Amino acid sequence: GHEQLLKMMEERMMDVEQKLRLVKRLLQDKVNQLKEQLSKNTKADAMVKDLYVENAQLLKALEMTEQRQKTAERKNYLLEEKIANLNRIVKNLASPSFNA
């Protein structure tokens, strides 16, 4: 009975060792998976920061472009006013000469 008990204990120990190796392998797989995910997250974080900076630069460029457009529109309006005034002057100058 003593040898039988010893044999059962050995079998149980071997079973426990096998289960421990399996758990260790599963844990190592999970660790590798988490390391890979961390690497991906780090890269994604860097990309988000780069995009944030690029977005800020684009917004500044857009702001400057809009400002230039407003300035150009103002200058265009003033030029149109001057053209209209010049046309009036030319019309006024031309009118008496046709009458004469």
Contacts in CASP RR format, 6 or more apart in sequence:
PFRMAT RR
TARGET T0000
AUTHOR 0000-0000-0000
METHOD contacts of the structure
MODEL  1
GHEQLLKMMEERMMDVEQKLRLVKRLLQDKVNQLKEQLSKNTKADAMVKD
LYVENAQLLKALEMTEQRQKTAERKNYLLEEKIANLNRIVKNLASPSFNA
END
